[in-house]
Every structure is written in structure tokens, then in C-alpha cells.
Amino acid sequence: MSMIRSDAVYAESSAFTAEGLLREARRQKGLPAVPVPPVCVLDPDGDVVRMLRDSGHAQRDGNWPCYHTELFRSRIDGAQVGVIGCAVGAPFAVLVAEELFASGCELLISITSAGQLSTGFGPPPYFILIASAWRDEGTSHHYLPAGDRVELDPALFEFARGVTRQNGVPIYVGETWTTDAPFRETASAIAHFRDRGAAAVEMEAAALYAFARARGRPVVCYAHVTNQMAARDGDFEKGRDNGAHDALEIVRLTMKAWMARPRP
């Protein structure tokens, strides 16, 4: 039986923290406490990491203590960026997000592949700035009380929306459906979320936005719509270099907008 959560539960601190985990990982591995770059990227498919690594434009950070992932450092417009690949799904993405922010991250950008639900934006591939995500996964419910959707922070939305107007890469603004079970994307579930305005389905955004709101952390999520759930032959084509160059251009423009935003 699942735990029934009151508002007091959501305000309660966790006994197990990312800071504690990383402290012990550093002790075991004999690593110094080295901050991660201010801007970090989650790359669930790993295409960006592979392209940067194979082209010699990224180096593995030997001081990253995480037990489950590797952090690669690269430079975009002279600024250092951290990239972690293959953290797929809501629990894994939020685990890594917690660790990154505990290690000095100031902005987290997620660019995840997604399945097309609506044809309103044309044929794949293209990108969506995720303005809100439907919560059909479990992780977000450990951070926020029950609700249908979770939105991108309004202030982050304002600067990120400008990115959609600056790029030759197709970027739209829309909603997604976040699910833990991609192989349970049934016809009735697809119709349900499409009828409610979801343009694509992915596996991380609702949880990342719930974590961001609960922790007061800046997270911006993009969906790279690449497929129609393998319902036809020739699906999952992402474009040149599996879309890695286009994804990095979105990272570059998002970083630029972040640095130029008005600050208190």
C-alpha cells in the first residue's frame, strides 16, 4: 500500500541527501570536492555525449563521484558545460539532478527524445520547449502534492521562449506527457493525453519540473520529437549526427539567454 502524503510530508526534509551520498562516494574513491560547471545538460539518449567525446570536444571528469554516471566537460562559446548521458527515466534523471545541484550546478538543461502525439508541428524531427508536463509517472509525486500537470517556472519560460525565436532548428512550445512505462503507451492512453493537449510523450520532464519547483532549482526541459512510437518503418530518424549538433545549438542559446537575463 502506498503512503498517503499530507502537506507536512512534502515540507519534511529527507534523511538521505545527495550531499551525504556524494560525500561518502568521494571518501571511498579518494576524490576531492570539485564543483561541476555552472550549466549542466542531461542527455538521456547519449547522442550529445558520444558526439562530443568522439570528436575530442569533451573530456571525462575524473572527479565526478556519482556511482551511476559519467560527467563530461566541454566548452560552448568559451563557457564550460557539464554533460551527462543516458540517465533515462524520471527517477534516474531526478537522482542525477539532485547530485548536480548539490555539486554547484546553477542551471540544468534536459534534452530528451520524445514520441509524437500530435501532428500539429509537422513531421519529426523537431524540438519542443516543454511548457508543462502531464504527471503520469511516480517521481514527481514525492516532490509535489497530487496534480495533473507541472509547469516550467514562469521566469525561466520567459527567457527560454526567446530561444525558440532565435534558432534555425525547429523549436516549438508545448505540453508533453511524462510516463514511466514507454511500452504501455496504449492507443487509449495516447488519445487521452493528446485530447488534453499533449504534443509528445517522454520520460523525464514532469519529475524534473516537480523537483525544480520543490527545491527552487532552475531546470529547463526540451523534447526532441524523433518518432511515432515505431508505428511505421523508418522511424527514429533524428537528423544529422542523431540531432546532437542541433541539441547543442539549443544548449548554447539557452545558456546565452540565461546569462543575459535580468538578475535581482
C-alpha positions in Angstrom: 0.0 0.0 0.0 1.4 3.4 -1.0 1.9 6.1 1.6 -0.7 8.8 1.8 1.1 12.1 1.8 0.0 15.3 3.7 1.3 18.8 3.1 3.5 18.3 6.1 5.2 15.3 4.4 6.2 17.5 1.4 7.8 20.1 3.8 9.8 17.4 5.6 13.5 17.2 4.9 14.9 13.9 3.6 17.1 11.8 5.8 19.0 10.6 2.8 20.5 13.5 0.8 22.6 13.9 -2.4 25.2 15.8 -0.3 25.6 12.8 2.0 25.8 10.3 -0.8 28.4 12.4 -2.7 30.5 12.9 0.5 30.7 9.2 1.0 31.4 8.5 -2.6 34.3 10.9 -2.6 35.6 9.3 0.6 35.5 5.9 -0.9 37.1 6.9 -4.2 39.6 9.3 -2.7 38.3 12.3 -4.8 38.4 16.0 -4.0 35.2 18.1 -3.9 35.4 19.8 -7.3 32.3 21.8 -8.4 30.6 20.9 -11.6 30.2 23.6 -14.3 27.5 26.2 -13.7 25.4 24.9 -16.6 24.9 21.1 -17.0 23.0 19.1 -19.5 21.0 15.8 -19.2 21.3 13.9 -22.5 19.2 10.7 -21.9 19.9 9.2 -25.4 23.7 9.9 -25.0 24.0 11.3 -28.6 25.5 14.6 -27.5 28.0 12.9 -25.2 29.1 10.5 -27.9 29.5 13.2 -30.5 31.5 15.5 -28.2 33.7 12.7 -26.9 34.3 11.1 -30.3 35.2 14.5 -31.8 37.6 15.3 -29.0 35.5 18.2 -27.7 34.7 16.7 -24.3 36.7 15.1 -21.5 35.5 12.8 -18.8 35.6 14.5 -15.4 37.6 12.1 -13.2 36.4 13.9 -10.0 32.7 13.3 -10.6 31.8 10.9 -7.7 28.4 9.7 -8.8 28.2 5.9 -8.6 25.9 5.6 -11.7 27.0 8.1 -14.3 30.0 9.8 -16.0 30.2 13.6 -16.3 31.9 15.1 -19.4 33.1 18.6 -19.6 33.0 20.7 -22.8 33.1 24.3 -23.9 30.4 26.3 -25.7 31.1 29.9 -26.6 34.0 29.8 -24.2 31.9 28.7 -21.2 32.4 25.3 -19.6 29.4 22.9 -19.7 28.9 19.6 -18.0 27.0 16.8 -19.9 25.7 13.5 -18.5 24.4 10.9 -20.9 22.0 8.0 -20.7 20.1 9.0 -17.4 16.8 7.7 -18.8 13.5 8.0 -17.0 12.1 10.2 -14.2 13.8 8.5 -11.1 17.2 8.4 -12.7 17.0 12.0 -14.1 16.0 13.4 -10.8 18.6 11.5 -8.9 21.3 13.0 -11.1 19.7 16.4 -11.0 19.9 16.3 -7.2 23.5 15.4 -7.3 24.4 18.1 -9.9 22.8 20.9 -7.9 24.5 19.6 -4.7 27.8 19.9 -6.7 27.5 23.5 -7.8 25.2 23.4 -10.9 23.3 26.6 -11.4 21.1 25.7 -14.4 20.1 22.3 -15.7 19.0 21.7 -19.3 17.4 18.4 -20.3 17.0 17.4 -23.9 15.2 14.1 -24.2 13.9 12.2 -27.2 10.1 12.0 -27.4 7.3 10.4 -29.4 4.9 12.4 -31.4 1.3 12.6 -30.2 0.0 15.5 -32.3 0.9 16.2 -36.0 0.3 19.9 -35.4 4.0 20.8 -35.6 4.6 18.7 -38.7 6.7 15.6 -39.2 9.6 14.7 -36.9 12.3 15.6 -36.1 11.8 18.9 -34.3 12.2 20.2 -30.7 9.6 21.4 -28.2 10.3 23.7 -25.3 8.2 21.9 -22.6 6.0 24.5 -21.0 4.2 21.9 -18.9 4.1 18.1 -18.5 1.4 15.7 -17.5 2.3 13.7 -14.4 1.9 10.0 -15.4 5.0 8.9 -13.5 5.8 8.4 -9.9 8.8 10.6 -9.0 7.0 13.9 -9.2 4.6 12.8 -6.5 7.4 12.5 -4.0 8.2 16.2 -4.5 4.8 17.9 -5.1 1.2 17.1 -3.9 -1.0 15.3 -6.4 -2.0 17.3 -9.5 -2.4 16.7 -13.2 0.5 18.8 -14.6 3.6 20.6 -13.5 4.8 23.8 -15.3 8.1 25.2 -16.2 8.9 28.1 -13.9 7.3 31.3 -15.4 10.6 33.3 -15.2 12.5 30.5 -16.9 9.8 30.2 -19.5 10.1 33.8 -20.5 13.8 33.6 -21.3 13.6 30.1 -22.7 10.8 31.2 -25.1 13.1 33.7 -26.7 15.3 30.7 -27.7 12.6 29.4 -29.9 12.7 32.6 -32.0 16.5 32.7 -32.5 17.3 29.3 -34.0 17.2 27.8 -37.4 16.4 24.5 -35.7 12.6 24.0 -35.5 11.6 24.6 -31.8 8.0 24.9 -30.7 6.4 25.5 -27.4 4.0 22.8 -26.0 3.0 20.3 -23.4 4.2 16.7 -23.0 3.0 13.6 -21.3 5.6 12.1 -19.0 5.4 8.3 -18.4 7.4 5.7 -16.6 6.2 2.9 -18.9 7.0 3.6 -22.6 5.9 0.2 -23.6 2.5 0.8 -22.1 1.7 3.7 -24.4 -1.6 2.2 -25.5 -3.9 3.7 -28.1 -6.4 4.8 -25.3 -3.6 6.5 -23.3 -2.3 8.3 -26.3 -5.8 9.5 -27.2 -6.3 10.6 -23.6 -3.3 12.8 -23.4 -3.5 14.0 -26.9 -7.1 15.2 -26.3 -5.8 17.2 -23.3 -3.2 19.0 -25.3 0.0 16.9 -25.0 2.0 17.2 -28.2 4.6 14.5 -27.4 5.4 11.7 -24.8 8.7 11.5 -22.9 10.0 10.1 -19.6 11.6 12.9 -17.5 10.1 16.4 -17.7 7.2 16.2 -15.1 9.6 14.8 -12.5 12.4 17.3 -13.3 9.9 20.2 -13.1 8.4 18.9 -9.8 11.9 18.6 -8.4 12.7 22.1 -9.7 9.7 23.7 -8.0 10.1 21.8 -4.7 13.8 22.6 -4.4 13.8 26.1 -6.0 16.2 24.9 -8.7 16.3 26.2 -12.3 15.6 23.4 -14.8 14.5 23.8 -18.5 13.4 20.8 -20.5 13.2 20.3 -24.2 11.7 17.3 -26.1 13.4 16.2 -29.2 10.4 14.7 -31.1 12.0 12.0 -33.2 9.5 9.2 -33.6 5.9 8.0 -33.8 6.5 5.1 -31.3 7.8 2.8 -34.1 4.3 2.6 -35.5 5.8 2.8 -39.1 9.0 1.7 -40.8 11.9 4.2 -40.9 11.1 5.7 -37.6 13.5 7.2 -35.0 15.5 9.3 -37.5 17.0 12.2 -35.6 18.8 14.1 -38.4 22.5 14.8 -38.8 24.7 13.3 -36.1 21.5 12.0 -34.4 20.5 15.5 -33.8 23.5 16.2 -31.5 24.5 19.4 -33.3 21.0 20.8 -33.1 20.7 19.9 -29.5 24.0 21.7 -28.7 22.8 24.8 -30.5 19.7 24.8 -28.2 22.0 24.4 -25.2 24.1 27.3 -26.5 21.2 29.6 -27.0 19.6 28.7 -23.6 22.9 29.4 -21.9 23.2 32.7 -23.7 19.7 33.7 -22.6 20.4 32.6 -19.1 23.5 34.7 -18.8 21.7 37.8 -20.3 18.6 37.5 -18.1 17.8 40.4 -15.6 19.0 39.5 -12.2 17.8 40.8 -8.8 
